[in-house]
Amino acid sequence: MNKKIIVNDMMQQGYVYSLSEPAGQNFDPEFKPELTPKEMLKLGIFGGKYLTDCRDEFPEDWFTEAKLCHERHVPELNFFGVNASKPLSYWIAKGWIYHEDPRGWFQWYCRYYLGRRCADDQRQIKRWKAMRRHIAQLKKNCPKGDLSCRRKQRQALLHWAYDSRKI
C-alpha cells in the first residue's frame, strides 16, 4: 500500500502523508462511523465551507454532489439548515487541532477514511465516541423520526459521521 499524498491547499503546502490501509477499511474496532465523508458532504455539513480547496487531495466523486460554498459558511447548506459549528479559532484555542490536520476532526476523518493512520488516531476516536451523549439526548427528548426536534444537535452529530436522521 503506502501510497504517498502531497497536499497543497490554502492551509497546508507540501504536507506529505502515506496511505497504509485500503480506503474505507481496517478501522479501529472502536471507530464505527455511520457516514462516509462523501455521504456527509452530499448531505450538507459545516455550512458548505469545508474542503472547498482540497479537491486534489480527495477522490473526485466525493465532490460530485457535495453542498459547498467556497466564499463563506452558509448554514442553509447544512442538512438541517442550521449552524451547528464553532469557528476554527475556537477549536484552536481549546487545543483540539492536531498540527497535521489544521482543519480539525473532519479532515482527520477524511484522511483516516482514505487509509492514513497517524499518532492522533486514538485521540480523535475518543472525541468521536464522546459525541454519543448527543444521541442519548435526542432519544430522551425527541419522538423517533422527528427531524425537526433538536436540529442543531442533529446537525452536530452529522458533522461527526453519526446519521442522526435515523434517531
C-alpha positions in Angstrom: 0.0 0.0 0.0 1.9 3.1 1.3 0.8 5.5 -1.4 2.0 9.0 -0.8 -0.3 12.0 -0.9 1.1 15.5 -1.3 -1.1 18.3 0.0 -1.0 21.8 -1.4 -4.1 23.8 -0.4 -4.9 27.1 1.4 -3.9 25.7 4.8 -1.0 23.3 4.0 1.8 23.4 1.5 4.0 20.4 0.8 2.4 18.3 3.6 3.0 14.6 2.7 1.3 11.6 4.2 1.1 7.9 3.4 -1.9 5.7 3.0 -1.2 2.4 4.8 -4.7 0.9 4.6 -7.3 0.4 1.8 -9.9 3.2 1.7 -12.8 2.7 4.0 -11.3 -0.4 5.6 -9.4 -1.7 8.6 -10.8 1.0 11.0 -10.0 0.7 14.7 -12.6 -1.7 16.2 -14.0 1.1 18.4 -14.5 3.5 15.5 -17.7 2.8 13.6 -18.8 5.9 11.7 -22.2 5.7 10.2 -21.5 8.0 7.3 -18.6 8.2 4.8 -17.0 11.6 4.0 -18.7 11.5 0.6 -22.2 11.0 2.2 -21.5 13.7 4.7 -20.6 16.2 2.0 -23.6 15.3 0.0 -26.0 15.7 3.0 -24.5 19.2 3.8 -22.1 19.8 6.7 -20.2 22.8 8.1 -22.2 25.3 6.1 -20.5 24.1 2.9 -17.3 25.8 3.8 -15.1 22.7 4.2 -12.6 21.1 1.8 -13.6 23.6 -0.9 -9.9 24.0 -1.8 -8.9 20.3 -1.3 -10.3 18.6 -4.4 -6.8 17.4 -5.5 -6.3 15.5 -2.2 -9.6 13.6 -2.1 -11.5 11.4 -4.6 -13.3 13.5 -7.2 -16.6 11.6 -6.6 -16.7 12.9 -3.1 -17.4 16.3 -4.6 -19.9 15.5 -7.4 -23.0 16.1 -5.2 -21.3 17.9 -2.3 -23.1 21.0 -1.0 -20.2 23.5 -0.9 -19.7 27.3 -0.8 -16.1 28.4 -1.2 -16.8 32.1 -0.3 -18.5 31.7 3.1 -20.3 29.4 5.7 -23.9 29.0 4.6 -26.0 27.3 7.3 -28.8 26.7 4.8 -26.5 24.2 3.0 -26.4 22.0 6.1 -28.9 19.1 6.0 -30.8 20.5 9.0 -30.5 24.1 7.7 -28.9 25.4 11.0 -25.5 26.5 12.1 -24.0 23.8 14.3 -20.4 24.9 14.0 -17.9 26.8 16.1 -15.2 28.8 14.2 -11.8 27.2 13.7 -10.4 29.8 16.1 -12.5 28.3 18.9 -11.1 24.8 18.2 -7.5 26.1 18.1 -8.0 28.0 21.4 -9.2 24.7 23.0 -6.1 22.9 21.8 -8.2 20.4 19.8 -6.4 20.9 16.5 -3.7 18.4 15.6 -0.9 20.1 13.6 -1.2 17.6 10.7 -4.9 18.3 10.3 -5.3 22.1 10.7 -9.0 22.0 9.7 -9.9 19.6 12.5 -11.8 16.4 13.1 -13.4 16.1 9.7 -10.1 16.5 7.9 -8.6 13.8 10.1 -11.6 11.5 9.3 -11.3 12.1 5.6 -7.6 11.1 5.7 -8.3 8.2 8.1 -11.0 7.0 5.7 -8.6 7.2 2.8 -6.1 4.9 4.7 -3.8 7.2 6.6 -3.0 6.2 10.2 -1.2 8.7 12.5 -0.3 9.4 16.0 -3.6 11.4 16.6 -5.9 8.5 15.8 -6.8 7.4 19.3 -7.5 11.0 20.5 -9.8 11.6 17.6 -11.6 8.3 18.0 -12.1 9.2 21.7 -13.6 12.6 20.7 -15.9 10.9 18.2 -17.1 8.4 20.9 -17.8 11.3 23.2 -20.4 12.7 20.8 -22.7 9.7 21.6 -24.0 11.7 24.5 -26.0 13.7 22.0 -27.6 10.6 20.7 -28.9 9.8 24.2 -30.3 13.4 24.5 -32.1 13.0 21.2 -33.6 9.7 22.1 -34.7 11.1 25.5 -36.2 14.4 24.2 -37.4 13.7 20.7 -40.1 11.5 19.2 -38.4 8.9 16.9 -38.1 10.2 13.4 -39.0 13.8 14.3 -36.2 15.5 12.3 -37.4 18.9 13.4 -36.6 18.2 17.0 -33.2 19.5 18.2 -32.0 20.2 14.7 -28.7 21.8 15.9 -27.8 18.7 17.9 -28.8 16.5 14.9 -26.6 18.6 12.6 -23.7 18.4 15.0 -24.0 14.6 15.0 -23.8 14.6 11.2 -20.6 16.6 11.4 -19.2 13.6 13.4 -20.4 10.9 11.0 -23.4 9.9 13.1 -26.5 9.5 11.0 -29.0 11.5 13.2 -31.7 11.1 10.6 -32.2 7.5 12.0 -32.9 8.6 15.5 
